[in-house]
């Protein structure tokens, strides 16, 4: 069954499953299709164009709107979704500063939010929010594990001033301290900054064994290049928000040898045959790259693929209790996500519970190295 794509007023795109004037299940998606985090949002939107017209035997309506990497805009869209569109699920945002205030809208309206970023929330504030992105703590486990193996004792931190940067600083610091690694210098910058020369000069002067850069998409290349340009010879690490080819496209030779933590979907073929995500990750890669080209796979397209997988498992469970478009269905969907058990996705293995809406285990993160402009598993 075909899908048609049309422009939504004041937004980027709306994807509608054809067949009926009103779809049975309405899903509102908030993504940064413009602005600093657009390199993260566009791959998710691309993956959603490959979604089926039905889930659980019910027609779906996907409304995908642009938050422009702006928390105020993202919150406004989320409010529109629950008041005007009466959505059954909210997906997004992939930008952490946007996803966090959306959680309040989801909770107040009693609507499931499938967050595509590792957003931290105060205890009890994520009752309706489930993360499809690996937590910073889980990814810090992988990063610190490789650092320890390489004998690194000191680290310089260069990260965003926003919630993503601060979340990584908190979780990485805790994991590093447990393993005898010390952060000797900490510098921050805004997503919109075009230079980090001052920050890099201070970090290089501290002469750490390694640098950890916390940035996203193509924006992760600029601070990396600045560190290299200042003659730093130690190892440079990047987070899972940098696990896209935009890092290599923009950074070129400067990012050769970089270490990047990622979910398993990015390197599907390199996974061992006994890895539970391998067949699913390969399916994601093959379908995505058939449409968007060889090498177009990335961490964020994988999140879009996994959102479909979890809904395909949870929606049939919820449908046994209530009909879409009702508060009862939204509550049943939340309960289904909490009780559906171990669920293998392209980015690892999820097991959400009533008390844990993160789901991924510490073994989820995979360390990659940029070698000759490509990813190699470490």
ZASEKOL-291068 format. One line per 5 residues: their letters; for each residue x, y, z of N, C-alpha, C. Coordinates in steps of 0.1 Angstrom, whole numbers, plus 5000, padded with zeros to 4 digits. Layout:
BEGIN
a> X Y Z X Y Z X Y Z ~ ...;
//
This chain:
BEGIN
xxxxx> 5008 4988 5000 5000 5000 5000 5009 5012 5000 ~ 5006 5022 4991 5014 5034 4990 5012 5043 5002 ~ 5022 5052 5004 5020 5063 5014 5022 5075 5006 ~ 5015 5086 5009 5018 5099 5002 5024 5108 5012 ~ 5032 5117 5007 5039 5127 5015 5035 5141 5012;
xxxxx> 5031 5149 5022 5027 5162 5019 5032 5172 5029 ~ 5033 5185 5026 5039 5194 5035 5028 5199 5045 ~ 5032 5199 5058 5023 5204 5068 5026 5219 5071 ~ 5016 5226 5074 5018 5241 5076 5028 5243 5088 ~ 5038 5251 5085 5047 5255 5095 5056 5243 5099;
xxxxx> 5056 5232 5092 5064 5221 5096 5071 5215 5084 ~ 5077 5203 5086 5085 5197 5075 5076 5188 5067 ~ 5072 5177 5072 5065 5167 5064 5054 5160 5073 ~ 5044 5155 5066 5035 5146 5073 5034 5133 5064 ~ 5035 5122 5070 5034 5109 5063 5021 5103 5066;
xxxxx> 5013 5100 5056 4999 5095 5059 4998 5082 5052 ~ 4993 5072 5060 4989 5059 5054 4976 5061 5047 ~ 4976 5058 5034 4964 5060 5026 4954 5049 5029 ~ 4941 5051 5025 4931 5041 5026 4919 5046 5033 ~ 4920 5053 5044 4909 5059 5051 4912 5073 5054;
xxxxx> 4901 5081 5055 4903 5096 5058 4910 5097 5071 ~ 4906 5089 5081 4912 5090 5094 4918 5076 5097 ~ 4931 5077 5101 4938 5064 5105 4933 5060 5118 ~ 4935 5047 5121 4930 5041 5133 4940 5044 5145 ~ 4953 5044 5142 4963 5048 5152 4971 5060 5148;
xxxxx> 4971 5070 5156 4978 5082 5152 4991 5084 5160 ~ 5002 5086 5153 5015 5087 5160 5021 5101 5156 ~ 5023 5109 5166 5029 5122 5164 5044 5121 5166 ~ 5052 5126 5157 5066 5125 5157 5072 5139 5157 ~ 5081 5142 5166 5088 5155 5168 5103 5153 5165;
xxxxx> 5108 5159 5154 5122 5157 5151 5128 5170 5147 ~ 5142 5172 5149 5149 5183 5144 5152 5181 5129 ~ 5144 5186 5120 5146 5185 5106 5154 5197 5100 ~ 5155 5207 5109 5163 5219 5106 5170 5222 5119 ~ 5180 5231 5118 5187 5235 5130 5199 5227 5133;
xxxxx> 5206 5229 5144 5219 5222 5147 5218 5207 5147 ~ 5207 5202 5152 5205 5187 5153 5198 5180 5141 ~ 5197 5187 5130 5190 5182 5119 5197 5169 5113 ~ 5210 5168 5115 5217 5156 5110 5213 5144 5118 ~ 5206 5146 5129 5201 5134 5137 5187 5131 5134;
xxxxx> 5179 5142 5132 5165 5140 5129 5162 5135 5115 ~ 5169 5140 5105 5165 5136 5091 5166 5121 5089 ~ 5177 5114 5094 5177 5099 5092 5165 5092 5099 ~ 5160 5097 5110 5149 5091 5116 5137 5093 5107 ~ 5135 5105 5102 5123 5107 5093 5125 5099 5080;
xxxxx> 5137 5097 5075 5139 5089 5064 5135 5074 5066 ~ 5138 5069 5078 5135 5056 5082 5120 5054 5083 ~ 5113 5064 5088 5099 5064 5090 5091 5063 5077 ~ 5097 5068 5067 5091 5067 5053 5090 5053 5049 ~ 5098 5044 5055 5098 5030 5052 5089 5022 5061;
xxxxx> 5082 5028 5070 5073 5021 5079 5061 5015 5071 ~ 5056 5004 5076 5044 4999 5070 5032 5007 5072 ~ 5021 5005 5064 5009 5012 5065 5000 5008 5077 ~ 5003 4996 5082 4996 4991 5093 5005 4985 5104 ~ 5001 4986 5116 5007 4979 5127 4997 4972 5136;
xxxxx> 4999 4960 5139 4989 4952 5146 4976 4951 5139 ~ 4976 4951 5126 4964 4950 5118 4956 4963 5117 ~ 4961 4974 5123 4954 4987 5123 4962 4997 5114 ~ 4954 5005 5107 4961 5015 5099 4967 5025 5108 ~ 4978 5031 5104 4985 5041 5112 4986 5054 5104;
xxxxx> 4986 5065 5112 4988 5078 5106 5001 5084 5113 ~ 5011 5087 5106 5023 5092 5111 5023 5107 5108 ~ 5024 5116 5118 5025 5130 5115 5039 5134 5120 ~ 5048 5138 5111 5062 5141 5114 5064 5156 5113 ~ 5067 5163 5124 5068 5178 5124 5082 5182 5129;
xxxxx> 5087 5193 5124 5100 5198 5126 5101 5207 5139 ~ 5109 5203 5149 5111 5211 5161 5122 5221 5159 ~ 5129 5221 5148 5139 5230 5145 5150 5231 5155 ~ 5152 5220 5163 5162 5219 5174 5159 5230 5184 ~ 5146 5233 5187 5142 5244 5196 5132 5238 5206;
xxxxx> 5136 5238 5219 5128 5232 5229 5114 5238 5230 ~ 5113 5251 5228 5100 5258 5228 5091 5253 5217 ~ 5097 5252 5205 5089 5247 5194 5085 5232 5195 ~ 5094 5224 5201 5091 5210 5203 5080 5208 5213 ~ 5080 5216 5223 5069 5215 5233 5056 5220 5227;
xxxxx> 5056 5230 5219 5044 5235 5213 5038 5224 5204 ~ 5047 5217 5196 5042 5207 5187 5036 5195 5196 ~ 5043 5191 5207 5038 5181 5215 5024 5184 5221 ~ 5022 5197 5225 5009 5201 5230 4998 5200 5219 ~ 5002 5204 5207 4993 5203 5195 4989 5189 5193;
xxxxx> 4999 5180 5194 4996 5165 5192 4985 5160 5201 ~ 4987 5164 5214 4977 5158 5224 4964 5165 5225 ~ 4963 5178 5221 4951 5186 5221 4943 5185 5208 ~ 4950 5187 5197 4943 5188 5184 4943 5174 5176 ~ 4955 5168 5176 4956 5155 5168 4951 5143 5176;
xxxxx> 4951 5144 5189 4946 5133 5198 4955 5121 5195 ~ 4968 5122 5195 4977 5111 5191 4977 5100 5202 ~ 4980 5088 5197 4981 5077 5207 4995 5075 5212 ~ 5005 5080 5205 5019 5079 5209 5026 5092 5204 ~ 5035 5097 5212 5045 5107 5207 5058 5101 5206;
xxxxx> 5065 5103 5195 5079 5099 5193 5088 5111 5191 ~ 5099 5112 5199 5108 5123 5198 5111 5129 5211 ~ 5119 5139 5211 5127 5143 5200 5141 5136 5200 ~ 5149 5137 5190 5162 5131 5190 5172 5141 5196 ~ 5168 5153 5198 5176 5164 5204 5172 5164 5219;
xxxxx> 5182 5161 5228 5179 5160 5242 5172 5172 5248 ~ 5177 5184 5245 5171 5196 5251 5156 5198 5247 ~ 5152 5192 5236 5138 5193 5231 5130 5182 5237 ~ 5136 5170 5238 5128 5158 5244 5125 5160 5258 ~ 5133 5166 5266 5130 5168 5280 5117 5175 5283;
xxxxx> 5115 5187 5278 5102 5194 5281 5090 5187 5275 ~ 5092 5179 5264 5081 5172 5258 5076 5161 5268 ~ 5085 5156 5277 5081 5146 5287 5070 5151 5296 ~ 5070 5164 5299 5060 5169 5308 5046 5169 5301 ~ 5046 5172 5288 5034 5172 5280 5028 5158 5280;
xxxxx> 5037 5148 5277 5033 5134 5277 5027 5130 5290 ~ 5034 5133 5301 5029 5129 5314 5016 5135 5317 ~ 5014 5148 5315 5002 5155 5318 4990 5150 5310 ~ 4993 5146 5298 4982 5141 5289 4979 5126 5290 ~ 4989 5119 5297 4988 5105 5297 4990 5098 5284;
xxxxx> 5001 5103 5277 5004 5098 5264 5018 5092 5264 ~ 5020 5080 5258 5034 5074 5258 5043 5083 5249 ~ 5055 5085 5254 5065 5092 5246 5077 5082 5244 ~ 5080 5079 5232 5091 5071 5228 5102 5081 5225 ~ 5111 5084 5235 5122 5094 5233 5133 5088 5225;
xxxxx> 5139 5095 5216 5150 5091 5207 5163 5097 5212 ~ 5164 5102 5224 5176 5107 5230 5177 5102 5244 ~ 5190 5102 5249 5192 5097 5263 5189 5108 5273 ~ 5176 5111 5274 5172 5122 5283 5171 5118 5297 ~ 5177 5126 5306 5175 5123 5320 5164 5131 5326;
xxxxx> 5156 5125 5334 5144 5131 5341 5145 5128 5356 ~ 5139 5137 5364 5139 5135 5378 5131 5122 5381 ~ 5134 5115 5392 5127 5103 5396 5112 5105 5396 ~ 5105 5096 5390 5091 5097 5389 5085 5105 5378 ~ 5094 5112 5371 5089 5121 5360 5089 5114 5346;
xxxxx> 5093 5102 5346 5093 5095 5333 5082 5083 5332 ~ 5071 5085 5339 5061 5074 5340 5056 5071 5326 ~ 5056 5081 5317 5050 5079 5304 5061 5080 5293 ~ 5074 5081 5297 5085 5083 5287 5094 5070 5287 ~ 5096 5065 5275 5105 5053 5273 5116 5057 5263;
xxxxx> 5128 5054 5267 5139 5058 5258 5143 5047 5248 ~ 5145 5051 5236 5150 5042 5225 5165 5045 5223 ~ 5170 5055 5229 5184 5058 5228 5191 5052 5240 ~ 5203 5047 5239 5210 5041 5250 5214 5053 5260 ~ 5213 5050 5273 5216 5060 5283 5231 5064 5282;
xxxxx> 5234 5076 5286 5248 5080 5287 5256 5071 5297 ~ 5250 5066 5307 5256 5057 5316 5261 5044 5310 ~ 5251 5038 5302 5255 5026 5294 5266 5028 5285 ~ 5266 5039 5277 5276 5042 5268 5289 5046 5274 ~ 5289 5053 5286 5301 5056 5294 5308 5043 5298;
xxxxx> 5300 5033 5301 5306 5020 5305 5315 5015 5294 ~ 5310 5016 5281 5318 5011 5270 5331 5020 5268 ~ 5329 5033 5269 5340 5042 5266 5351 5040 5277 ~ 5347 5040 5289 5356 5038 5300 5363 5025 5300 ~ 5356 5014 5295 5361 5001 5294 5373 5001 5284;
xxxxx> 5372 5008 5273 5383 5009 5263 5394 5018 5268 ~ 5390 5029 5275 5401 5037 5280 5409 5030 5290 ~ 5403 5022 5299 5410 5014 5309 5419 5004 5302 ~ 5414 4998 5292 5422 4988 5284 5434 4995 5278 ~ 5433 5007 5274 5444 5014 5267 5453 5021 5277;
xxxxx> 5450 5020 5290 5459 5026 5300 5457 5041 5303 ~ 5446 5046 5299 5444 5060 5300 5440 5064 5315 ~ 5447 5074 5320 5445 5078 5334 5439 5092 5336 ~ 5440 5100 5326 5435 5114 5326 5428 5117 5314 ~ 5417 5125 5315 5408 5129 5304 5405 5144 5304;
xxxxx> 5405 5150 5292 5399 5163 5291 5385 5162 5285 ~ 5376 5170 5290 5362 5169 5286 5358 5182 5279 ~ 5353 5180 5266 5348 5192 5258 5334 5188 5253 ~ 5324 5195 5259 5310 5191 5256 5300 5202 5255 ~ 5289 5199 5250 5278 5209 5249 5274 5214 5262;
xxxxx> 5269 5227 5262 5264 5233 5274 5251 5228 5279 ~ 5244 5221 5270 5230 5217 5272 5229 5204 5280 ~ 5217 5198 5280 5214 5186 5288 5222 5174 5283 ~ 5224 5173 5270 5232 5162 5265 5246 5163 5271 ~ 5252 5174 5270 5266 5176 5275 5267 5174 5290;
xxxxx> 5258 5180 5297 5258 5178 5312 5255 5164 5316 ~ 5246 5157 5309 5243 5144 5313 5255 5135 5311 ~ 5262 5137 5300 5274 5129 5297 5285 5132 5308 ~ 5287 5144 5311 5297 5148 5321 5294 5141 5335 ~ 5281 5141 5339 5278 5134 5351 5280 5119 5351;
xxxxx> 5275 5112 5340 5276 5098 5340 5290 5093 5337 ~ 5297 5100 5328 5311 5096 5325 5320 5098 5337 ~ 5318 5109 5344 5326 5112 5356 5325 5101 5366 ~ 5312 5096 5369 5310 5086 5378 5316 5073 5374 ~ 5315 5069 5361 5321 5057 5356 5336 5058 5356;
xxxxx> 5342 5069 5352 5356 5071 5352 5362 5070 5366 ~ 5356 5076 5376 5361 5076 5389 5362 5062 5395 ~ 5352 5054 5391 5352 5040 5396 5363 5032 5390 ~ 5369 5036 5379 5379 5029 5372 5393 5036 5373 ~ 5394 5045 5382 5407 5052 5384 5411 5062 5373;
xxxxx> 5401 5067 5366 5404 5077 5356 5399 5091 5360 ~ 5407 5101 5359 5404 5114 5364 5402 5124 5352 ~ 5392 5132 5354 5390 5144 5344 5398 5155 5349 ~ 5408 5160 5342 5417 5170 5346 5413 5184 5341 ~ 5404 5185 5331 5400 5198 5326 5386 5196 5319;
xxxxx> 5378 5206 5321 5364 5205 5316 5361 5218 5309 ~ 5357 5217 5297 5353 5229 5289 5340 5226 5282 ~ 5332 5237 5279 5319 5235 5273 5317 5245 5261 ~ 5308 5242 5252 5305 5251 5241 5290 5249 5237 ~ 5284 5259 5230 5270 5258 5226 5270 5251 5212;
xxxxx> 5258 5244 5210 5256 5238 5197 5258 5247 5185 ~ 5255 5260 5187 5256 5269 5176 5269 5275 5174 ~ 5279 5273 5183 5292 5279 5182 5300 5274 5170 ~ 5307 5283 5164 5315 5280 5152 5330 5278 5155 ~ 5333 5281 5167 5348 5279 5171 5348 5275 5186;
xxxxx> 5358 5267 5189 5361 5263 5203 5376 5265 5206 ~ 5382 5275 5200 5397 5277 5201 5401 5279 5215 ~ 5394 5288 5222 5397 5291 5236 5396 5279 5245 ~ 5386 5271 5243 5384 5259 5252 5395 5249 5249 ~ 5398 5247 5236 5408 5237 5232 5422 5241 5237;
xxxxx> 5425 5253 5237 5438 5258 5242 5440 5254 5257 ~ 5429 5255 5265 5430 5252 5279 5431 5237 5281 ~ 5424 5229 5272 5424 5215 5273 5438 5209 5269 ~ 5443 5214 5259 5456 5209 5254 5467 5213 5264 ~ 5466 5224 5271 5476 5228 5281 5475 5219 5293;
xxxxx> 5464 5213 5296 5462 5203 5307 5469 5190 5303 ~ 5471 5187 5290 5479 5175 5286 5473 5162 5291 ~ 5460 5160 5289 5454 5147 5293 5458 5136 5284 ~ 5457 5123 5289 5460 5112 5280 5450 5110 5269 ~ 5437 5115 5271 5427 5114 5261 5417 5126 5262;
xxxxx> 5410 5128 5252 5399 5138 5252 5386 5131 5249 ~ 5375 5136 5256 5362 5131 5253 5354 5143 5248 ~ 5349 5142 5236 5341 5153 5229 5327 5149 5230 ~ 5318 5157 5235 5304 5154 5236 5297 5164 5227 ~ 5293 5159 5215 5286 5167 5205 5279 5158 5196;
xxxxx> 5272 5163 5186 5263 5154 5178 5265 5157 5163 ~ 5263 5146 5155 5262 5147 5140 5274 5154 5135 ~ 5272 5162 5124 5283 5169 5118 5289 5179 5128 ~ 5281 5184 5138 5287 5193 5148 5298 5187 5156 ~ 5299 5174 5156 5310 5168 5164 5323 5169 5157;
xxxxx> 5323 5172 5145 5336 5173 5137 5344 5186 5141 ~ 5337 5197 5142 5343 5210 5145 5352 5209 5157 ~ 5348 5205 5169 5356 5205 5181 5368 5195 5179 ~ 5365 5184 5172 5375 5173 5170 5386 5179 5162 ~ 5383 5186 5151 5393 5192 5142 5401 5203 5149;
xxxxx> 5394 5210 5158 5401 5220 5166 5412 5214 5175 ~ 5408 5203 5181 5418 5196 5190 5430 5192 5182 ~ 5427 5186 5171 5438 5181 5162 5447 5192 5157 ~ 5440 5203 5153 5448 5215 5148 5457 5221 5158 ~ 5454 5219 5171 5463 5225 5181 5474 5215 5185;
xxxxx> 5475 5205 5177 5487 5196 5179 5485 5185 5190 ~ 5473 5183 5194 5471 5173 5205 5474 5159 5199 ~ 5481 5151 5206 5485 5138 5200 5479 5126 5208 ~ 5471 5129 5218 5465 5118 5225 5453 5112 5218 ~ 5446 5103 5225 5434 5096 5219 5422 5105 5221;
xxxxx> 5413 5105 5210 5401 5113 5211 5389 5104 5210 ~ 5380 5106 5219 5368 5098 5219 5356 5107 5216 ~ 5345 5101 5210 5333 5108 5208 5321 5099 5213 ~ 5310 5105 5215 5298 5098 5221 5289 5093 5210 ~ 5278 5086 5214 5269 5080 5204 5261 5090 5195;
xxxxx> 5261 5103 5199 5254 5113 5191 5263 5116 5179 ~ 5276 5112 5179 5285 5114 5168 5286 5102 5159 ~ 5278 5091 5161 5279 5079 5154 5272 5080 5140 ~ 5276 5089 5132 5271 5091 5119 5283 5094 5109 ~ 5281 5091 5097 5292 5094 5087 5294 5109 5085;
xxxxx> 5285 5117 5090 5287 5132 5090 5300 5135 5097 ~ 5304 5128 5107 5316 5130 5115 5328 5129 5105 ~ 5328 5118 5097 5339 5116 5088 5338 5125 5075 ~ 5326 5128 5071 5324 5136 5059 5329 5150 5062 ~ 5326 5156 5073 5331 5169 5077 5345 5169 5082;
xxxxx> 5348 5160 5090 5361 5160 5097 5373 5155 5088 ~ 5370 5146 5079 5380 5142 5070 5392 5135 5077 ~ 5404 5138 5073 5416 5131 5079 5417 5134 5094 ~ 5412 5146 5098 5414 5150 5112 5407 5140 5122 ~ 5397 5133 5117 5390 5124 5126 5395 5109 5125;
xxxxx> 5405 5107 5116 5410 5093 5115 5416 5089 5129 ~ 5413 5077 5133 5417 5072 5146 5408 5075 5157 ~ 5397 5083 5155 5388 5086 5165 5381 5074 5171 ~ 5378 5074 5183 5370 5063 5189 5356 5068 5192 ~ 5346 5061 5187 5332 5065 5188 5324 5054 5194;
xxxxx> 5316 5057 5204 5307 5046 5210 5294 5047 5202 ~ 5288 5035 5200 5276 5034 5192 5268 5022 5196 ~ 5256 5022 5191 5248 5010 5192 5252 5000 5181 ~ 5248 4987 5182 5253 4977 5172 5248 4979 5158 ~ 5237 4987 5156 5232 4988 5142 5242 4993 5132;
xxxxx> 5250 5002 5136 5259 5009 5127 5269 4999 5121 ~ 5273 4989 5128 5283 4979 5123 5277 4965 5122 ~ 5265 4964 5117 5257 4952 5117 5265 4940 5113 ~ 5272 4941 5101 5279 4929 5095 5291 4925 5104 ~ 5296 4934 5112 5308 4931 5120 5305 4925 5133;
xxxxx> 5292 4924 5136 5288 4918 5149 5290 4903 5148 ~ 5294 4896 5160 5296 4882 5160 5282 4875 5157 ~ 5282 4863 5151 5270 4856 5147 5261 4854 5159 ~ 5266 4853 5171 5258 4850 5183 5252 4863 5189 ~ 5255 4874 5184 5250 4887 5189 5235 4887 5186;
xxxxx> 5226 4889 5196 5212 4888 5194 5206 4899 5184 ~ 5213 4910 5183 5208 4920 5174 5213 4919 5159 ~ 5222 4910 5157 5228 4909 5143 5218 4908 5132 ~ 5209 4898 5132 5199 4896 5121 5190 4909 5119 ~ 5186 4914 5131 5177 4926 5130 5185 4938 5125;
xxxxx> 5197 4940 5130 5205 4951 5126 5208 4950 5111 ~ 5211 4939 5106 5214 4937 5091 5201 4940 5083 ~ 5189 4936 5088 5177 4939 5082 5175 4954 5080 ~ 5178 4961 5091 5177 4976 5091 5186 4982 5081 ~ 5199 4977 5081 5209 4983 5072 5205 4980 5057;
xxxxx> 5201 4968 5054 5198 4965 5040 5186 4973 5035 ~ 5176 4974 5043 5164 4981 5039 5167 4996 5038 ~ 5174 5002 5047 5177 5016 5047 5186 5020 5036 ~ 5197 5012 5034 5207 5015 5023 5202 5012 5009 ~ 5192 5003 5008 5186 5001 4995 5179 5013 4990;
xxxxx> 5174 5021 4999 5167 5033 4995 5176 5046 4995 ~ 5185 5047 5005 5192 5059 5007 5207 5058 5004 ~ 5211 5046 4999 5225 5045 4994 5234 5038 5004 ~ 5244 5031 4999 5254 5024 5007 5261 5034 5016 ~ 5263 5030 5029 5270 5038 5038 5261 5049 5045;
xxxxx> 5248 5049 5042 5239 5059 5048 5234 5055 5061 ~ 5236 5043 5066 5231 5038 5079 5237 5047 5090 ~ 5230 5048 5101 5236 5056 5113 5227 5052 5125 ~ 5232 5057 5136 5226 5054 5149 5212 5058 5149 ~ 5208 5069 5143 5195 5075 5144 5185 5069 5135;
xxxxx> 5189 5065 5123 5180 5057 5115 5176 5044 5122 ~ 5186 5039 5130 5183 5027 5138 5172 5029 5148 ~ 5172 5041 5154 5162 5044 5164 5148 5044 5158 ~ 5147 5050 5146 5135 5050 5139 5130 5036 5135 ~ 5139 5027 5132 5136 5013 5129 5131 5006 5142;
xxxxx> 5138 5009 5153 5134 5002 5165 5121 5007 5171 ~ 5117 5020 5168 5104 5025 5173 5093 5016 5167 ~ 5095 5013 5154 5085 5005 5147 5084 4991 5154 ~ 5096 4985 5157 5096 4972 5162 5089 4971 5176 ~ 5091 4981 5185 5085 4980 5198 5070 4982 5197;
xxxxx> 5066 4991 5187 5052 4993 5186 5045 4981 5180 ~ 5052 4974 5171 5046 4962 5165 5044 4951 5176 ~ 5052 4951 5186 5050 4942 5197 5040 4947 5207 ~ 5040 4960 5210 5032 4965 5221 5017 4968 5217 ~ 5015 4973 5205 5002 4977 5200 4992 4965 5201;
xxxxx> 4996 4953 5196 4986 4942 5196 4982 4939 5211 ~ 4991 4940 5220 4988 4938 5234 4978 4948 5239 ~ 4980 4961 5236 4972 4972 5240 4958 4971 5234 ~ 4957 4966 5221 4944 4965 5214 4935 4955 5221 ~ 4940 4946 5229 4932 4936 5236 4924 4943 5247;
xxxxx> 4928 4954 5251 4922 4961 5262 4914 4973 5258 ~ 4917 4980 5247 4910 4992 5244 4912 4996 5229 ~ 4904 5006 5225 4905 5010 5211 4913 5023 5210 ~ 4921 5024 5199 4929 5036 5197 4921 5049 5198 ~ 4928 5060 5201 4921 5072 5202 4914 5075 5216;
xxxxx> 4917 5066 5225 4911 5067 5239 4921 5067 5249 ~ 4918 5074 5261 4928 5073 5272 4931 5059 5276 ~ 4921 5050 5275 4923 5036 5279 4933 5029 5271 ~ 4933 5033 5258 4943 5027 5249 4957 5032 5252 ~ 4958 5045 5254 4971 5050 5258 4977 5044 5270;
xxxxx> 4969 5042 5280 4973 5036 5293 4977 5021 5290 ~ 4969 5014 5282 4972 5000 5279 4985 4999 5271 ~ 4988 5009 5263 5000 5009 5255 5012 5010 5265 ~ 5011 5019 5274 5021 5021 5284 5024 5008 5292 ~ 5013 5002 5296 5014 4989 5304 5020 4978 5295;
xxxxx> 5017 4978 5282 5023 4968 5273 5038 4970 5272 ~ 5042 4982 5271 5057 4985 5270 5064 4980 5282 ~ 5057 4982 5294 5064 4978 5307 5064 4963 5309 ~ 5055 4956 5302 5054 4942 5305 5057 4933 5294 ~ 5061 4938 5282 5062 4929 5270 5075 4921 5271;
xxxxx> 5084 4924 5280 5096 4916 5283 5107 4919 5273 ~ 5117 4910 5273 5129 4911 5265 5126 4913 5250 ~ 5131 4924 5245 5128 4927 5231 5140 4931 5223 ~ 5144 4923 5214 5156 4925 5206 5153 4935 5195 ~ 5162 4945 5195 5161 4956 5184 5174 4957 5178;
xxxxx> 5175 4966 5168 5187 4968 5160 5199 4974 5169 ~ 5195 4981 5180 5205 4988 5188 5208 4980 5201 ~ 5203 4968 5202 5206 4960 5214 5194 4952 5219 ~ 5193 4950 5232 5182 4943 5238 5175 4952 5248 ~ 5162 4954 5246 5154 4962 5256 5147 4953 5265;
xxxxx> 5145 4958 5278 5137 4951 5287 5131 4961 5297 ~ 5122 4969 5292 5115 4979 5300 5107 4973 5311 ~ 5106 4979 5322 5098 4975 5333 5091 4987 5339 ~ 5082 4985 5348 5075 4996 5355 5085 5006 5361 ~ 5096 5000 5366 5106 5008 5373 5118 5012 5365;
xxxxx> 5119 5008 5352 5130 5011 5344 5125 5014 5329 ~ 5125 5026 5326 5121 5030 5312 5134 5034 5304 ~ 5145 5029 5308 5158 5030 5300 5159 5017 5292 ~ 5160 5006 5298 5159 4993 5292 5172 4986 5287 ~ 5182 4994 5281 5194 4987 5276 5203 4984 5287;
xxxxx> 5210 4973 5286 5220 4968 5295 5234 4975 5293 ~ 5243 4974 5303 5256 4980 5301 5264 4974 5290 ~ 5261 4962 5285 5269 4956 5275 5265 4961 5261 ~ 5255 4970 5260 5249 4974 5247 5259 4982 5239 ~ 5267 4991 5245 5276 5000 5237 5287 4992 5230;
xxxxx> 5290 4996 5217 5300 4991 5209 5310 5002 5206 ~ 5323 4999 5208 5333 5009 5205 5338 5008 5191 ~ 5337 5019 5183 5342 5019 5169 5354 5028 5168 ~ 5362 5025 5158 5373 5034 5155 5372 5038 5140 ~ 5375 5051 5137 5375 5055 5123 5388 5051 5117;
xxxxx> 5387 5042 5107 5399 5037 5100 5397 5039 5085 ~ 5405 5046 5078 5404 5049 5064 5390 5053 5060 ~ 5384 5062 5068 5371 5068 5065 5359 5059 5067 ~ 5362 5048 5075 5351 5039 5078 5351 5034 5092 ~ 5341 5027 5096 5340 5022 5110 5347 5008 5111;
xxx> 5354 5007 5122 5360 4994 5125 5357 4991 5140 ~ 5352 4979 5143 5349 4976 5157 5362 4974 5165 ~ 5363 4980 5177 5375 4978 5185 5373 4966 5194;
//
